[in-house]
Amino acid sequence: MRALVVEDEKPIANLIKRALTESGWAVDVLRHGDEGLAALRERPYDVAILDVMLPGLDGLAITRRLRADSNPVPIILVTARADVSEKVEGLEAGANDYICKPFAVEELVARVRASVRHRSGDSLTVYRLADLTMDVARRRVCRGDGQRIDLTAREFALLELLLRSPGHIFTRTQICEKVWEYHFEPGTNVVDVCVQRLRRKLDDDFEPKLIQTLRGVGYSLSESSL
């Protein structure tokens, strides 16, 4: 899942990005309100975290314009002010939630998950293939008769990418850009190592084998061999 953070204070932006990345999110960070609005209009995000006070358009203005566009992206406003009137103004503008600085990153991550659940409903955050179940909102992966599989944040993000499009073959370049957020370097084996670790956890003790390899091309999640 992908989040956009629009925050002009670099330490706070980095803190939010690190917390969400460790929870399995892909995160884009911008520091100008106009750029944030343009990004949210150009590509789909699962959540937007907007500082209220920004260069250019502020968080409230961005929220109002998105809602005027009928853009349903969940929006969490972040501010240093705790005035009730400002919170009310933000919610009436169309924000889904509001959090005041300073905040605990655990609370922010919980609010992000709650906003996504509220938008989509639990049923749309659960993916299934064969006996594999992935509950994105609760970050729970199970196989077989409900056996819990513990994954790292990176393994979880990789599995979500594959499970969102069963049967689709993702190249190493695509995986690297979507899961690691940097361009694939020929000769690196970071993708292959992560796939191997995920395969050990996901397939070694279960049937059918779900992670498929198309040699020289990439990887897919499917009940049938490539």
C-alpha positions as CSV (number, residue, x, y, z in Angstrom):
1,M,0.0,0.0,0.0
2,R,1.2,3.5,-0.8
3,A,1.1,6.7,1.3
4,L,1.9,10.3,0.5
5,V,3.3,12.4,3.2
6,V,3.3,16.2,2.6
7,E,5.3,17.8,5.4
8,D,7.8,20.6,5.2
9,E,9.6,19.8,8.4
10,K,12.2,17.3,7.3
11,P,12.8,15.5,10.7
12,I,9.0,14.9,11.1
13,A,8.7,13.8,7.4
14,N,11.5,11.3,7.9
15,L,10.0,10.1,11.2
16,I,6.7,9.4,9.5
17,K,8.3,7.8,6.5
18,R,10.4,5.5,8.6
19,A,7.4,4.4,10.8
20,L,5.2,3.6,7.8
21,T,8.0,1.9,5.9
22,E,8.7,-0.4,8.8
23,S,5.0,-1.2,8.8
24,G,5.2,-2.3,5.2
25,W,4.1,0.8,3.4
26,A,5.6,2.4,0.3
27,V,5.9,6.1,1.1
28,D,6.4,9.2,-1.0
29,V,7.4,12.5,0.7
30,L,6.8,16.0,-0.6
31,R,7.4,19.3,1.2
32,H,5.2,21.8,-0.8
33,G,1.4,21.9,-0.8
34,D,1.1,22.5,-4.5
35,E,3.2,19.5,-5.3
36,G,1.2,17.4,-2.9
37,L,-2.1,18.3,-4.5
38,A,-0.7,17.6,-8.0
39,A,0.6,14.2,-6.9
40,L,-2.7,13.2,-5.3
41,R,-4.5,14.1,-8.5
42,E,-2.1,12.3,-10.7
43,R,-1.8,8.9,-9.0
44,P,-3.8,6.8,-6.6
45,Y,-2.7,6.7,-3.0
46,D,-4.1,4.6,-0.2
47,V,-3.7,7.4,2.4
48,A,-2.5,11.0,2.5
49,I,-0.9,12.5,5.6
50,L,-0.9,16.3,5.3
51,D,0.6,19.0,7.5
52,V,-1.8,21.8,8.0
53,M,0.8,24.5,7.6
54,L,2.7,24.1,4.3
55,P,4.4,26.3,1.7
56,G,1.9,27.0,-1.0
57,L,-1.4,25.3,-0.5
58,D,-2.0,24.3,3.1
59,G,-3.4,21.0,4.3
60,L,-6.9,22.3,4.6
61,A,-6.9,23.7,1.1
62,I,-5.6,20.5,-0.4
63,T,-8.3,18.6,1.5
64,R,-11.0,20.8,0.2
65,R,-9.8,20.6,-3.4
66,L,-9.5,16.9,-3.3
67,R,-13.0,16.5,-1.9
68,A,-14.3,18.9,-4.6
69,D,-12.8,16.6,-7.1
70,S,-14.6,13.7,-5.4
71,N,-11.2,12.1,-4.6
72,P,-11.9,9.6,-1.7
73,V,-8.4,9.1,-0.5
74,P,-8.3,8.9,3.3
75,I,-6.7,12.1,4.6
76,I,-5.0,12.6,8.0
77,L,-4.1,16.1,8.9
78,V,-1.1,16.8,11.1
79,T,-0.7,20.1,13.1
80,A,1.1,21.7,16.0
81,R,-2.1,23.3,17.1
82,A,-4.6,21.5,19.3
83,D,-7.5,24.0,19.0
84,V,-10.8,22.2,18.8
85,S,-12.0,24.8,16.3
86,E,-9.1,23.9,14.0
87,K,-9.9,20.2,14.3
88,V,-13.5,20.8,13.5
89,E,-12.5,22.9,10.5
90,G,-10.3,20.1,9.2
91,L,-12.9,17.4,9.6
92,E,-15.6,19.5,8.0
93,A,-13.2,20.1,5.1
94,G,-13.2,16.4,4.5
95,A,-10.3,15.0,6.5
96,N,-10.8,11.5,7.9
97,D,-8.7,12.1,11.0
98,Y,-6.6,14.7,12.8
99,I,-3.4,14.3,14.9
100,C,-1.5,16.9,16.9
101,K,2.3,17.3,17.2
102,P,4.1,15.9,19.0
103,F,2.6,12.4,18.4
104,A,3.7,8.8,19.0
105,V,4.5,7.1,15.7
106,E,2.6,4.1,16.9
107,E,-0.6,6.2,17.2
108,L,-0.1,7.6,13.7
109,V,0.4,4.2,12.2
110,A,-2.8,3.0,14.0
111,R,-4.7,6.0,12.7
112,V,-3.5,5.3,9.2
113,R,-4.7,1.7,9.3
114,A,-8.0,2.7,10.8
115,S,-8.6,5.3,8.1
116,V,-7.8,2.7,5.4
117,R,-10.1,0.2,7.0
118,H,-12.9,2.7,7.3
119,R,-12.7,3.6,3.6
120,S,-12.5,0.1,2.1
121,G,-14.1,-2.2,4.7
122,D,-12.3,-5.2,6.1
123,S,-13.5,-7.5,3.2
124,L,-11.5,-5.4,0.7
125,T,-8.3,-5.5,2.7
126,V,-8.2,-9.3,2.8
127,Y,-6.6,-11.2,-0.1
128,R,-6.9,-14.9,-0.7
129,L,-5.2,-17.4,-3.0
130,A,-5.6,-21.2,-2.4
131,D,-5.3,-21.6,1.4
132,L,-3.3,-18.4,1.7
133,T,-5.0,-15.4,3.5
134,M,-3.5,-12.0,3.9
135,D,-5.3,-9.4,6.0
136,V,-3.6,-6.1,5.2
137,A,-5.3,-4.0,7.8
138,R,-4.4,-6.4,10.6
139,R,-1.1,-7.4,9.0
140,R,-1.9,-11.1,9.4
141,V,-0.8,-13.8,6.9
142,C,-2.0,-17.4,7.3
143,R,-1.8,-20.7,5.3
144,G,-3.3,-24.2,5.7
145,D,-5.7,-24.4,8.6
146,G,-5.0,-20.9,9.7
147,Q,-1.4,-21.3,10.7
148,R,0.1,-17.8,11.2
149,I,3.1,-16.9,9.1
150,D,5.3,-14.1,10.6
151,L,6.9,-11.9,7.9
152,T,9.2,-8.9,8.0
153,A,7.9,-5.6,6.8
154,R,9.7,-6.0,3.5
155,E,8.4,-9.6,3.0
156,F,4.9,-8.4,3.8
157,A,5.2,-5.6,1.2
158,L,6.5,-8.1,-1.4
159,L,3.7,-10.6,-0.8
160,E,1.1,-7.9,-0.9
161,L,2.5,-6.7,-4.3
162,L,2.3,-10.3,-5.7
163,L,-1.0,-11.1,-4.1
164,R,-2.8,-8.0,-5.5
165,S,-2.3,-9.4,-9.0
166,P,-2.2,-13.2,-8.9
167,G,-0.7,-14.7,-12.1
168,H,1.0,-11.4,-13.1
169,I,4.7,-11.7,-13.6
170,F,6.7,-8.9,-11.9
171,T,10.2,-8.3,-13.1
172,R,13.0,-7.7,-10.6
173,T,13.1,-4.1,-11.7
174,Q,9.4,-3.6,-11.0
175,I,9.7,-5.3,-7.6
176,C,12.7,-3.3,-6.6
177,E,11.0,0.0,-7.6
178,K,7.7,-0.9,-5.8
179,V,8.9,-2.6,-2.7
180,W,12.4,-1.0,-2.2
181,E,11.6,2.3,-3.9
182,Y,14.8,2.5,-5.8
183,H,16.0,1.5,-9.3
184,F,17.2,-2.0,-9.8
185,E,20.9,-2.4,-10.2
186,P,22.0,-5.3,-12.4
187,G,24.0,-7.7,-10.4
188,T,22.3,-7.1,-7.1
189,N,20.4,-10.1,-5.6
190,V,18.4,-8.2,-3.0
191,V,15.1,-9.2,-4.7
192,D,16.1,-12.8,-5.1
193,V,17.1,-13.1,-1.5
194,C,13.9,-11.6,-0.3
195,V,11.9,-13.9,-2.5
196,Q,13.8,-16.9,-1.2
197,R,13.1,-16.0,2.4
198,L,9.4,-15.5,1.6
199,R,9.2,-18.8,-0.3
200,R,10.7,-20.7,2.7
201,K,8.1,-19.2,5.0
202,L,5.2,-19.4,2.6
203,D,5.7,-22.6,0.6
204,D,8.2,-25.0,2.2
205,D,5.6,-26.6,4.5
206,F,2.5,-26.1,2.4
207,E,0.9,-27.3,-0.9
208,P,0.4,-26.0,-3.5
209,K,3.5,-24.0,-4.0
210,L,2.5,-20.5,-4.7
211,I,5.6,-18.4,-5.5
212,Q,6.5,-19.1,-9.2
213,T,9.7,-18.2,-10.9
214,L,10.0,-17.4,-14.6
215,R,13.8,-17.8,-15.1
216,G,15.5,-14.6,-16.3
217,V,12.2,-12.6,-16.0
218,G,10.8,-12.4,-12.6
219,Y,8.3,-13.8,-10.1
220,S,4.6,-14.4,-9.8
221,L,2.1,-15.7,-7.2
222,S,-0.1,-18.5,-8.7
223,E,-1.4,-22.0,-7.9
224,S,0.0,-23.1,-11.3
225,S,3.6,-23.4,-12.3
226,L,4.9,-20.9,-15.0
